[in-house]
Each structure stands twice: as C-alpha cells, then as structure tokens.
Amino acid sequence: MQNERIVIGFAGAGGIARAHAFALNSLKFYYDDAPETEFGSVCSQSGSSERFARLYGFSTHEDPGSFKKNERLNTIFILGPNKVHFDFFSAAIALPSVTRIYLEKPVCSTEEEEKKILGLSRSHPDKKIQVGFQYLFSSQIMRALSLWQSGILGRPVHFDLKYYHGDYLRKDYRDKRASRLTPSPDGGAMADLGSHIISLLIAFLGSGIKVVDTVQSGNFPDVQPDTDLFSMMTVYDPVTKAAGTLSSSRISSGTGDLISFELFAEKGAIRFSTHAPDSFEYYLEEEGIWKKQVTGSNYGPFTSFPSGHVPPGWLRSMIHSHYIFLTGKDPGTVVPDIYHGLEVQRILRISAKKMKLFRQRAGEMRDQQ
C-alpha cells in the first residue's frame, strides 16, 4: 500500500467534518512523506453534502445508500451523528475496496451495536480502524505518556480527570445543538466530552477499569433529565488498585475548553492541562520539586513547519492523528484502535446505567423532604 492513492469518503458533512477536511488538506504542509490523497465522495443525512463537496474539493456527493456501495473509496471517515455510526461502520467494513476506517467517537450508541462492531472487527483483521480520540496525538500528551511509561513515577495511586465547557449554559446554544442532548450514552456530556478523558485514562492505566458510581447535575426546562449536563464517575482499576474521578461538564462557567489531568503515584505525580497546551509537569519524591517539561509542537517525524517550539493547537493533534492513520508510522504512540474505542464505550454504557439509578435515588430523596 506504500504507493497507493488514497481515495477518501466522508460520511458526514457537519462541523467536525470540516475539521477533518482541514487536517487532511494540511498534511502536505507538515510532512514531507505525506501520502497522496483524493477527496472522492461525501454524503450526509441532512442533505448538506452538495455544498460541502463544492467548498472542500470532493469529486462528488451522494445519498447515504449510494455512498455505502461506492467501491472507488478505500478510506472512509465516519463523522455523522453518534446514532448512525454503526450503520456506516458495518457498510464500510463490508466493502472490499475499503482498507481504512476512521470512526469518530463515541463509536456507537447501544450495547448491541458494541457486540456487533466487535464481531465485525475480529472478522476483518486486515482493515485498519482508528477512533477519533485526537487528544492522544497532542505533543503534550504524547510526551507526558512517554514519561509515565518509563516507570519513573512508580505505581499509580489516585487520579482526577476533567473535561469542562460552559457553552450549554446559554439557551441559544442549547437550541442549536439539541441533537446532542439525547439520552446517555448516545449523547450528553460524558459521551461527548468525557469519552476523551476516559480514553486518556485507558492510555495511561490500560483496560479493565471499573465504574463504581456516577452522579449528575444541571437542570433546564428544555433539557430532558436523562441527558447529563454535568456528570462525575468514581472508578477503580483492579490491576493497579488505583482509584479516582472523571468528570465532564457542558455547564461549567468560565472554563473555556478545559481538559485537566492529574495522576498521583508512589514515587511522584504528573499533570497537564489544555490551558497550558505546550507543556506538562511532573514531580519526583526524591527530588522534591515540580518540573515543567516544555513540549511545544514537538512531533515526530521532525517538521520545520511550524518549528518545535511553536505553541500547538487543537487542530495540530488532529493533523498528526491523520498522518499516523494514513501512513501507519506510529513508533511509541498509543493509537486508539477499535478495541480502545469499544473499551471507552463500555465505560460510557455502564456509567449511563448508574446515572439512571442516581436519578431514581435523587427523586426518592426529593420525595422524602
């Protein structure tokens, strides 16, 4: 596949699809060995694909039925609403021409779909599948993860991970994004935002994390109670015996776009935040001081555009994720394959069930007052 011409199809033509189109078009600026790509086709459930194709250089636009049978395509990006991910995934993996599938998170909406995706993936081991957890490809997190994997900090003890927005405090914002306010785990803060920090925790600690309990808060008349605006789960890792919290919010005023990660271990600690995206910090008990490690835009292979000291941005990690997806050049990088995505989905599904129990308990407590 080294000299293969990559013909790309987009299932989805919304905001995240624009970001992916930008990232793919930008590869040639950053990497001398960027593969040759062609934007073959785009489809959309909403009918917006014609304009998207014209604006971003796709050869054609199709209805979903025709798109699923298009054998010119060898690389599919599934970028539509969560509820259609499985439908497009099952069609893409069945096409003999398709060798790569990029599946946006969360990978699906139901437990039945999880099982079917697992079976399809195992029966097609020749297909490369990558899930859209692009934060794993930020220079900051790749370097922090590398230091953690060195073992210098020892075994984990406890942790605290957050992903916070405040935009859904505004009704006009909620009205424009009503499709994201569906019941968990299809929608809600934990599925949309929390899936990224679940992915990070899996990258650092591994699979098998157990959900102990979950709570949620935030109430608006126009938002149904079974979609979480803020939620927090307590989790436990039976392998390392570490425990901690993961919280996600769409209603945390003044936070902007915040991912905060703190992991405390027997010999030290490590922390980073998207409010300081060009560095991370770590602490060693034997030295007794926090050290700052500047990461900038330090990606591999080395690129002079931009230089390594330039502050990174959200789209830069997406560009790097596409480079790894299309080239397979991923030495030392944690690549979120379909099994990683399904592990995130398992945790989301269990947390959704526990949130339902919490809502019932909260209702009983109100009745008892």
ZAKOLPA-678400 format. One record per residue: x, y, z of N, C-alpha, C, CB in turn. Coordinates in steps of 0.2 Angstrom, whole numbers, plus 5000, padded with zeros to 4 digits. Glycine has a CB too. Layout:
<atoms>
XYZXYZXYZXYZ;...
</atoms>
This chain:
<atoms>
500449945000500050005000500450065000499550005006;501150064999501550115000501450174995502250095000;501350154988501150194983500450204981501550174977;500050174986499350184984499050254985498950134990;498650264980498250334980497650324985498050354973;497650364990497150364995496550404993497450385002;495950364992495350394990494850404996495050364983;494750464998494350475004493650485003494750525008;493250455008492550465008492350495015492150405006;491950545015491650575021490950555022491750645022;490750515028490050505030489950555035489950435032;489650615033489550675037489850735034489850655044;489450795035489650855032489550915037489250865025;489650905043489550955048490150985050489150925054;490151015056490751055059491351005060490551085065;491250945063491850905064492150885057491650845068;491750875052491950855045492350915042491350845041;492250975044492651025041493351025044492251095043;493351005051493951005054494450945051493850995062;494050895050494450835046494750855039494050775046;494250885036494450915029495150955029493950945025;495051005034495651045035496251005037495551095041;496250965042496850925044497150885038496650875049;496650855034496950815028497250855023496350775025;496950915022497250955017497950985019496751015015;498050985026498651015029499250975029498451045036;499150905028499650855029500250875025499450785027;500150895019500750915015501150965017500550925008;500951015021501251065024501751045030500851125026;501550995033501950975039502450915038501450955044;502250875033502650805032502850795025502150745035;503550795024503750785018503550715015504550785018;503350665019503150605016502450595017503550545020;502050645017501350645017501050605011500950715017;500650555012500350525006499950565001499950465009;499850544995499450574990498750554992499650554983;498250604992497550594994497150624989497450615001;496550594988496050624984495350624988495950584977;495050684988494350684991493850654986494150754994;493650594987493250564982492450574983493250484983;492150564989491450574989491250594997491050514987;490750634997490450645004489650635004490650725006;489450615009488750605010488450635017488450535009;487850655017487550675024486850665024487650755024;486650645030485950635032485550695031485950605039;485850755032485450815032485450845026485850865037;485750825020485750855014486150905013485050875013;486750915017487150975016487850955012487350995023;487850895009488450865006488650905000488350795005;488150924996488250964990488651024991487650974986;488451064995488851124997489551105000488451165002;489551055004490151035007490651015002490050975012;490450974997490850944992491151004988490450894987;490751054986490951114982491451154986490351154980;491351164992491851204996492451174998491451225003;492551104999493151075001493451024996492951045008;493251024990493550994985493450914984494251004986;492850894986492650824985492450814977492150804990;492550764974492450754967491650744966492750684965;491350714971490650704971490250704978490450644967;489650714978489250704984488650654982488950774986;488550614987488050554986487550554992488450494985;486950514990486550504996486850445000485850484993;486650435006486950385010486950315007486650375017;486450295003486350225000486950214995485750214997;487050264991487550264985488250264988487450314980;488350304993488950314997489250244999488950365002;488750205002488950145006489150095001488350115010;489050104994489150054989489750074984488550034985;490050134986490550164982491250134982490650244983;491350094977491950054978492650084975491949984974;492550154973493150194972493450214978492950254968;493150214984493350234990493750184994492850264995;494350194996494750145000494850175007495450134997;494650235009494750265016494150295018495350305016;493750275023493150305025493250345032492550255025;492950405032492950445038492150445040493250515038;492050415046491350415048491250475054491150345052;490950525051490950585055490250615057491250635051;489750575056489050595057488850595064488550555052;488150605065487950595072488050525075487150605073;488150525082488350455085487850405083488250465093;487150415082486750365081486750335074486050395082;487150365070487250325063487950295062487150385058;488350305067489050275067489050205065489450285073;488650165069488650085067488450075060488250055072;487950105058487650095051488150105046487050135050;488550155046489050175041489650125042489250245042;489850115049490350065050490249995047490550065058;489749975048489549905045489549905038488849875048;489349955035489349965027490149965025488950015025;490450015028491150025026491649965027491450085030;491549925032491949865034491849815029491949845041;491249815026491049755021491249775014490249755021;491449835013491649855006492349825005491649925005;492449785000493149754999493649804997493149704993;493449864994493949914992494249954998493649964987;493849955004494049995010494549965014493450015014;495149995015495649965019495750005026496349975015;495450065026495550105032494850135034496050165031;494750135040494150175043494250215049493550115045;494150275048494250325054493550335057494550395052;493450315063492750315066492750375072492550245069;492350425071492350475076492050445083491950535074;492250475088491950455095491250485096492450465100;490850455101490950385103490750335097490450375109;491050275098490950235092490250205090491450165093;489850205095489150185094488650215099489050105093;488050185099487550215104487250155109486950245101;487350095107487050045111487449985112486350015108;487349945117487749885119487649835113487449855125;487149825110487049785104487549805099486349775102;487549865097488049895092488749875094487949965091;488949885101489649865103489749795101489649875111;489349755103489449675101489549665094488949635104;489149695090489149685083489849715080488549715079;490049775082490649805080491249765082490749875083;491249735088491749695090491849635085491649665097;491249605084491249545079491549565072490549515079;491249615070491449635063492249655063491049705061;492449685068493149705068493649645068493349745074;493449595072493849525073493749485066493549485078;493249495062493149455056493549495050492449445055;493749555051494149595046494749625049493649645043;495249575051495849605054496249635049496249545057;496149635043496549665038496349745037496449635031;495849765040495549835040495949875046494849835040;496149935044496449975049495850025051497050015046;495750015058495250055061495550105066494650015064;495450165066495650215071495050255073496250265068;495050265080494450305083494750375084494250265089;494250425084494450495084494550525091493850535081;495050495094495250525101495950565099495350475106;495850625096496450655093496850685099496250715089;496650695105497050725110497650675112496650735117;497550615110498150565112498750585107497950495110;498650625102499150645097499450715098498850635090;499150745104499450815105500250795108499050855110;500650845106501350835108501350835116501750895106;500950875119500950875126500850815129500450925129;500250775127500050715130500550655128499350705128;500750655122501250605119501850605124501350615112;502150665125502750665129502550655136503050735129;502050675139501850655146501750575147501250695148;501450545142501350475142501950435141500850455136;502450465137503050435137503450435144503550465131;503450485147503750495154503450445159503750565156;502750445158502450395163502550325161501650405162;502650305155502850235153503550215155502650225146;503950265156504650255158504650215165505050315158;504150225169504050195176504450235181504450135176;504650295180505050335185504550365190505350395181;503950365189503450395194503150335199502950435191;503350275197503050215201502350195199503150225208;502050165204501350135203500850195204501250075207;500350195200499850245202499450235208499350255196;499250285211498850285217498150315216499150325223;498150375214497450405213497550465207497150435219;496950485205496950525199496350565199497050485192;496350625195495750665194495750695187495750725199;495250675183495250705176494650745175495350645171;494650795171494150835170494150855162494150905174;493550865160493450905153492850945154493350855147;492951015154492451065155492351115150492551095162;491651125148491451185144490951225148491151155137;490751285146490251315149489651345144490551375152;489751325138489351355132488551335133489551325126;488451275136487751255136487351295142487651175137;487651335145487351375150486851425146487851415154;487051445140486651485136486051445132487051525131;485451475132484951435129484951435121484251465131;485251495118485351495111485851445109485551565109;486351425113486751375111486451305112487451385116;486051295117485751235118485251225112485351225124;484951275110484451265104484751245098484051335103;485351275096485651255090485951185090486251305089;486051155096486351085097485951035101487051095101;485251045099484850995103484950925101484151015100;485250915095485350845093485950815098485650835086;486250855101486750825106486550815113487350875106;485950835114485650825121485150765121485250895122;485350715118485050645118485250615125485150605112;484850555126485050515132485750485132484550465134;486050485137486750455138486550375137487050465145;487050335134487750355131487750385124488150305132;487150395121487150425114487450495114486450415111;487150535119487350605120487450615127486750645117;487550685128487650705135488450725136487450655140;488550755141489250775142489750725143489250825149;489550665146490050615147490250585141489850565152;489750575136489850535130490250585125489250515126;490050645125490350695120491050715123489950755119;491150745129491750765131492150715136491650825136;491750675140492050635145492450575141491550605149;492150555135492450505131493250515130492150485125;493450575129494150595128494550585134494150665126;494250595140494650585146494650515148494450635152;494150475147494150405148494650375143493450375146;494750395137495250375133495950385135495150405126;496050445138496750465141496850415147496750535144;496350405151496450365157496650295155495850365162;496350265150496550195147497250195144496050175141;497450255141498050255138498650255144498150325134;498450285149498950285155498950225159498850345159;498350195160498250135165498050075162497750155170;497850075156497650015152496849995153498049955155;496649945150495949925150495749895157495849875144;495049885157494849845163494649895169495349795166;494549955168494350005173493649995175494550075171;493549995181492849985184492550045186492849935190;491850055184491450115186491150095193490950135181;491350135198491050125205490350155206491550145210;490350225204489650255205489750325200489550275212;489150355199489050415195488550455198488850395188;488650525197488150575199488150625193488350615205;487550655193487450715188487150775191487150685181;487150825187486850885190486750935184487250925195;486350985185486151035180485451025177486651035174;485051075178484351065176484051125172483851045182;483851115166483551165162482851145159483951195156;482351185159481651155157481751125150481151215157;482151155145482251125138482651065138482451185134;482951045143483450985143483150925147484151005145;483050875143482750815146483250785152482550755141;482950765157483450745163483850685162483050725169;483750645156484150585155484750605151483750525152;484850665149485550685146485950725151485450725140;486550705152486950745158487250805155487450695161;487150855159487450925158488150925161487050985159;488150895167488750885171488650815174488850935177;489250775174489250715177489950695180488950655172;489950655185490550635188490550565190490750675194;491050525188491050455190491650445194491050405184;491650395199492150365203492350305199492050365210;492950295198493250225195493750195199493450245188;493850135197494450095201494750045196494050055207;495450045196495750005192496049935196496450035189;495749885195495849825199496549795198495349765197;496949815193497549795191498049835196497749805184;498049895196498549935199498249955206498750005196;497549945207497249965213497150045214497549935220;497350085209497250155209496450175208497650185203;496250225211495550255211495550325209495250235217;495050345207494950425206494350445203495550445201;494350505200493650535197493750555190493450585202;493250555186493250585180492550625180493250525174;492650685178492050725177492050765171492050775183;491450775168491350815162490750865163491250765156;490850915159490350965160490251015154490551015166;489651025153489451075147489251145151488951045143;489251145157488951205161489351235166488251185164;490051225165490551255170490751325168491151205171;490451375171490651445169491351465169490151485173;491551495164492251525163492851475162492351555170;492651415160493151365159493451355152492951295161;493051385147493351385140493251315138494051415140;493851285136493851215133494451185137494051215125;494251155143494751135148494751055149494651165155;495351035147495550965150496050975155495750915144;495950945161496350945166496550865168496150985172;497150855169497350785171497850785176497750745164;497750755182498250745187498250675189497950785193;498850645190498950575192499450575197499150535185;499350545203499750535208499950465209499450565215;500650455210500950395210501350385217501350375204;501650325218502050315224502750355224502150235224;502950365218503650405218503550475215504150365214;502950495214502950565211502250575208503450575206;502150625204501550645201501650675194501150685205;501150675190501150705183500450745182501250655178;500550805179499950845177500050885171499750885184;499450895168499450935162498750965161499650905156;498651015157498051055156498051085149497951105161;497451085146497451115139497451195140496851105136;497451225146497551295147498251315147497251315154;498751265147499451265146499651215141499851265152;499451215134499551165130500251145127499051175124;500751185129501351175126501851145132501651235124;501551115137502051085142501651045147502351145146;501951005151501750965156502150975162501550895154;501950955168502350955174502350885177502051005179;502950875181503050815184503450825191503350755180;503250785196503550785202503850725204503050815208;504550725207504850665209504950675217505550655206;504750625221504850625228505550635230504550565231;506050605227506750605229507050675227507150555225;506750715223506950775221506550835225506950795214;505950825226505550865230505350935226505950885236;505350935220505150995216504750975210505751035214;504251015208503951015202504351035196503251045202;504350995191504751015185504351025179505350965183;504451075175504051095169504451065163503851165168;504051025159504351005153504051035147504350925152;504351075143504051115138504051065132504451175136;503451065128503351015123503251055116502850965124;502951115116502851145110502451105105503451175108;502751115099502451075093502951025091502251115087;503250985096503750935095503450875093504150925102;503350865087503050805084503650765080502450815079;503450695079503950655075503550625069504250605080;503850625063504550645062504550725062504650625055;505150745063505350815064505050855059506050825065;504750915060504550955055504751025056503750955054;504851065051505051135052504451185051505651155048;503951155050503351195049502751165054503051195042;502651205059503051255062503651225066502651305067;504051265068504651245072504351215079505151295073;504751175082504551135088504451175094505151085089;504651235094504451275100503851315099505051325101;503551315093502851355092502351315097502651355085;501951365100501351335104500851295099500951385107;500651235102500251195097499451215098500251125099;499051185094498351205094497951135093498151255089;497351135094496851085094496951045087496151105095;496951085082496951055075497651025074496851105070;498151045077498851015076498850945078499351055079;498550925083498450855085498050815080498250845092;497550845078497150805073497550795066496450845071;497950845064498350835058498850775059498750895057;499150775065499550715067499250645067499950735073;498650645070498250585070498150565063497550595074;497950605058497850585052498450555048497550645048;499050595050499650565047499850495049500250615049;499750485056499850415058499250365055499750415066;498650385055498150345052498350325045497450385052;498550375041498650355033499350325032498550425030;499850335036500450315035500650245039501050365036;500350245045500550185049501150195053500550125045;501450255052502150275056501950295063502550325052;501950255067501750275074502250245080501050245075;502850255079503350225084503250255091504050235082;503050215096502950245103502350275104503550285104;501850285099501250315100500650275102501050365094;500250295107499650255108499150275103499450265115;498950225099498450235093497850205095498750205086;497250245096496650225098496250175093496150275100;496450115093496050065088495350055090496450005087;495050015087494349995088494249965095494049955083;494749925097494649895104494749955109495149845105;495150005108495150055113494550095113495750105111;494250105107493550145107493050105110493450155099;493050035109492549995112492649995120492549925110;493249995122493350005130493050065133494049995131;493150125129492850185131492150175131493050245126;491850145126491150145125490850095131490950105119;491150045133490950005139490850045145491449945140;491350085146491350135152490750185152492050165153;490650215146490150255145489450225146490150285138;489350165144488750125144488650115152488750055140;489150085155489050075162488850135166489650035165;489250195165489150255168488350285167489650305166;488150265161487450295159486950255163487350275152;487050185164486650145169486650175176486750075168;487250185178487250215185486950285186488050215187;487050325181486750385181485950385181486950435175;485650335178484950325178484750305186484750265173;485150265189485050245196485150305200485550185198;485550345199485650405203485050455202486350445201;484850455196484250505195483650475199484050505188;483550405199483050375203483150395211482950305202;483750385213483850395220483750475222484650375222;483950515217483850585219483150605219484250625213;482750575215482050585215481750565222481650545209;481950505224481750475231481950525236482050405232;482550555236482750595241482350665241483450615240;482150685235481750745235481050735238481650765227;480750675236480150655239480050645246479850585236;480650635249480750625256480750685260481250575258;480950745257481050805260480350835263481350855256;
</atoms>
